[in-house]
């Protein structure tokens, strides 16, 4: 199955915070195939309970657990607040592997005084990364692939938004209708 014949991945985009709400329109138009944003709406969750006050960050794994399901779509919550996982100082995002729910933080992607283009580009690359995990893809060894692991914001600039051939095939397989 080619990308052109692939059914595509419907994405429901939830936003929390003014920066993510403003960026969501551009992100919806910039995500590469097979991803297509079909819904955008505010994230209606009180995040205060997830805040680790000592760290000043939200627990990404607990946030994932609270996100609603989006039947027939892959959910991506875009938040302005910084995220962590208990074993990591910070994360750009987190996903349920193959579970269809992902969260992405804008907090570390670009400094507040950075240009809008840099923030959008990094957001697109990391959105593809998290949506890929939501479809079951794991980290890739190809440095230019969006599924490559990223540990600091500048490393995102070394990746593209289009998956490498192996990850593209894995996406197509994940999106292919189940054989009867």
C-alpha positions as CSV (number, residue, x, y, z in Angstrom):
1,X,0.0,0.0,0.0
2,X,1.4,3.4,-0.9
3,X,1.0,6.5,1.1
4,X,-1.4,7.8,-1.5
5,X,-3.7,4.8,-1.1
6,X,-3.3,4.6,2.7
7,X,-6.5,5.5,4.6
8,X,-4.6,8.1,6.6
9,X,-4.6,8.8,10.3
10,X,-7.4,11.0,11.5
11,X,-6.2,13.3,14.3
12,X,-8.2,15.0,17.0
13,X,-6.1,17.9,18.4
14,X,-6.8,19.1,21.9
15,X,-5.1,22.3,23.1
16,X,-4.4,23.6,26.6
17,X,-3.0,27.2,26.9
18,X,-2.9,30.2,24.7
19,X,0.3,29.3,22.8
20,X,-1.0,25.8,21.9
21,X,-4.4,27.2,20.9
22,X,-2.8,29.8,18.6
23,X,-0.4,27.2,17.1
24,X,-3.0,24.5,16.5
25,X,-4.4,26.0,13.3
26,X,-0.9,26.1,11.7
27,X,-0.1,22.7,13.0
28,X,-3.3,21.3,11.5
29,X,-2.2,22.5,8.1
30,X,1.4,21.5,8.4
31,X,1.2,17.9,9.5
32,X,2.4,15.7,6.6
33,X,0.5,12.7,5.3
34,X,-0.8,10.3,6.5
35,X,-1.8,12.6,9.3
36,X,-4.8,14.9,9.0
37,X,-6.3,17.0,11.7
38,X,-10.1,16.7,11.5
39,X,-11.0,18.2,14.9
40,X,-9.6,20.9,17.1
41,X,-10.9,21.8,20.5
42,X,-9.8,22.9,24.0
43,X,-8.6,20.3,26.4
44,X,-11.2,20.3,29.2
45,X,-9.1,18.9,32.0
46,X,-8.0,20.6,35.3
47,X,-4.3,19.9,35.2
48,X,-3.5,21.3,38.6
49,X,-3.7,17.8,40.2
50,X,-1.0,16.6,37.8
51,X,1.4,19.4,38.7
52,X,4.5,18.4,40.7
53,X,5.0,21.7,42.5
54,X,8.6,21.0,43.4
55,X,9.5,20.4,39.7
56,X,7.0,22.9,38.2
57,X,6.0,20.3,35.7
58,X,3.1,18.0,34.8
59,X,3.4,14.3,35.0
60,X,3.0,13.2,31.4
61,X,2.0,9.6,32.2
62,X,-0.8,10.7,34.5
63,X,-2.0,13.2,31.9
64,X,-2.1,10.4,29.3
65,X,-4.3,8.4,31.6
66,X,-6.8,11.2,31.9
67,X,-7.1,12.0,28.2
68,X,-10.3,11.0,26.6
69,X,-10.5,8.4,23.9
70,X,-11.2,9.5,20.4
71,X,-12.8,6.6,18.6
72,X,-11.7,6.4,15.0
73,X,-9.0,9.1,15.6
74,X,-5.7,9.6,17.2
75,X,-5.7,12.1,20.0
76,X,-2.9,14.6,20.3
77,X,-3.1,17.0,23.3
78,X,-0.9,20.1,22.7
79,X,0.0,21.8,26.0
80,X,1.9,24.9,27.0
81,X,3.2,23.5,30.2
82,X,6.4,21.5,30.8
83,X,6.2,17.7,31.1
84,X,8.2,15.0,32.9
85,X,8.2,11.3,33.3
86,X,9.3,10.0,36.7
87,X,12.6,8.6,35.3
88,X,13.3,11.7,33.1
89,X,14.0,15.3,34.0
90,X,11.7,16.4,31.1
91,X,10.1,15.1,28.0
92,X,8.8,16.9,24.9
93,X,5.9,14.5,24.8
94,X,4.6,11.1,25.6
95,X,2.3,8.5,24.1
96,X,0.5,5.3,24.7
97,X,2.4,2.9,22.4
98,X,-0.2,1.8,19.9
99,X,-2.9,3.3,22.1
100,X,-3.9,6.3,20.1
101,X,-3.4,9.0,22.8
102,X,-0.4,11.4,22.9
103,X,0.6,14.6,24.6
104,X,3.1,17.2,23.3
105,X,4.5,20.1,25.3
106,X,5.5,23.4,23.6
107,X,7.4,24.5,26.8
108,X,10.9,23.4,25.6
109,X,10.5,23.3,21.9
110,X,11.6,26.9,21.3
111,X,12.4,29.9,23.5
112,X,9.6,32.5,23.8
113,X,11.5,35.0,21.7
114,X,12.2,32.4,18.9
115,X,10.5,32.9,15.6
116,X,7.1,31.3,14.9
117,X,8.6,29.3,12.1
118,X,11.1,27.5,14.4
119,X,8.4,26.6,16.9
120,X,6.0,25.4,14.2
121,X,8.7,23.2,12.5
122,X,9.8,21.6,15.8
123,X,6.2,21.1,16.8
124,X,5.4,19.4,13.5
125,X,8.4,17.0,13.8
126,X,7.6,16.1,17.4
127,X,3.9,15.8,16.7
128,X,4.7,13.2,13.9
129,X,7.0,11.5,16.5
130,X,4.3,11.2,19.2
131,X,1.5,10.3,16.7
132,X,3.9,7.6,15.4
133,X,4.2,6.2,18.9
134,X,0.4,6.3,19.2
135,X,0.2,4.1,16.1
136,X,2.8,1.7,17.6
137,X,6.1,2.8,16.1
138,X,9.2,2.7,18.3
139,X,12.3,4.9,18.2
140,X,14.2,4.7,14.9
141,X,18.0,4.6,14.5
142,X,17.9,6.9,11.4
143,X,18.9,10.4,12.7
144,X,16.8,12.4,10.2
145,X,13.7,10.4,10.9
146,X,11.1,12.0,13.1
147,X,10.9,8.7,15.1
148,X,14.5,9.1,16.1
149,X,14.9,9.8,19.9
150,X,15.5,13.5,20.7
151,X,17.1,14.6,24.0
152,X,17.4,18.4,23.4
153,X,15.5,20.9,21.3
154,X,18.3,21.7,18.9
155,X,18.5,18.0,17.9
156,X,14.9,18.3,16.5
157,X,16.4,20.6,13.8
158,X,18.4,17.6,12.5
159,X,15.2,15.6,11.9
160,X,12.7,16.0,9.1
161,X,8.9,15.6,9.4
162,X,8.8,12.8,6.8
163,X,9.4,9.3,8.3
164,X,12.3,7.2,6.9
165,X,11.3,4.4,4.5
166,X,11.1,1.8,7.2
167,X,9.0,3.9,9.5
168,X,6.8,4.9,6.6
169,X,6.1,1.2,5.9
170,X,5.4,0.7,9.6
171,X,2.9,3.6,9.5
172,X,1.2,2.2,6.4
173,X,1.0,-1.2,8.1
174,X,-0.5,0.3,11.2
175,X,-3.1,2.2,9.2
176,X,-3.9,-0.7,6.8
177,X,-7.4,-2.1,7.3
178,X,-7.2,-5.4,9.2
179,X,-7.3,-8.5,6.9
180,X,-10.5,-10.5,7.2
